[in-house]
């Protein structure tokens, strides 16, 4: 089988590229002849071709050039992870059997956040349509520039129209399957193919009981959507109810870091800001924490960080929104707070449930580890290959 993998960046700049860097050699090792097309050229640093340097690479041009380059390779299937130009993705889907992995809400939301920020955080379940433009500013779906809103709306409506042409749409969670079907993808063509931690594997044995550390770990980009304000608001109440002082450990950075540091100091919450850490540093922090806080107020398409934490027996506490319930089962692999309208009080209650009883916390640690073992690279690649073979008629 010949598969042309299509995406925006050739360099590893985020989660999609990290995923492709890990999955390309696995596809090759399963007998797939690969080609790669990206909108941007390789520019030094880590490349998604790093482990498969023999794979031919084309840089997409205009729509005609993109299709011509694909025809040069002659794929049985195009595996798109989205080009920045919706017209190019649409042209490929018209010409070749095309499978898309929907990493985000492109084609289903103007801003891509799939939530409202005003009058408070609330997940959105609307089908993308003209009514979304009327809600964009008053419900604070994104920024405050109406011209940007119109531009994004047009781009996402174009991607929405392409959904009906795709031979298969792959998603990481049941939530994302529902979203894509709501926005026009044929239900029989939508397949849930869960992601897996590309740089971590579950420990070989379940976690042994150990003394608690009273460390609550947050890993990620510091933006409002990641819920750091809700987490910070919850921390004093949790410490008070447990009768012991918890420390908030932050592994990440972002535009809200200064505001976060000011607010955590004002509230008197013990804290430690570590900035961005490499894989080894993150896993070390996960081994030394009692709970992973995933307080995202937007519906995360999946939330892979929770699986990574489970690899070392770290349970999570999160709002039950988006794809998170696919891996976070209350009382089994962690605890959840209601996700439709996230608030700090309910998050605090979930943290208390996770941490109040040592025996229960140990069961959550084992449950998180057992859950992580279900999300494997082999299962993911097998899901990809099944979709490729089906749409290619092989």
LINNOR-V30839 format. One line per field, one symbol per residue. ss: DSSP state (a for helix, b for strand, c for the rest). phi: phi as a letter, one per 30 degrees, with the letter a starting at -180 (. if undefined). A space follows every 10 residues. Layout:
ss: ???
phi: ???
//
This chain:
ss: cbbbbbbccc bcccaaaaaa aaaaaaaaac ccbbbbbbcc ccccccbccc cccccbbbbc ccaaaaaaaa aaacccbbbb cccccaaaaa aaaaaccbbb bccccccccc ccccbbcccc cbbccccccc aaaaaacccc cccccaaaaa aaaaaaaaaa aaaaaccbbb bccaaaaaaa aaccccaaab bbcccccccc cccccccccc ccccbbbbbc cccaaacaaa aaaaaaaaaa aaccccbbbb bcccccaaaa aaaaaaaccc bbbcccccaa aaaaaaaccc bbbbcccccc cccaaaaaaa cccccbbbbb cccaaacccb cccbbbbbcc cccaaaaaaa aaaaaccaaa aaaaaaaaaa aaccccaaaa aaaaaaaaaa aacc
phi: .cbccbadcd ddcadddddd eddedddedc jddcbbbbdc ddbiidcdce cbddddbccd cdeddddddd dediddaccc ciddcedddd ddddcbdbcc cddbceibad didhaccbda dadcbdddad ddddceddch dadccddded dddddddddd ddedcddabc bcbdeddedd decjddedcc bdbedbddba beedbdddeb ddchccccbl ddbeddiddd ddddeddded ddiadccccc claldcdddd dddddddide aaccidcded dddddddccc accbdeccde ebjdeddedd ecicdcbadd bideddbcce icclbbcecd bebddddddd ddedcdcddd dddddddddd ddddccdddd dddddddedd ddic
//
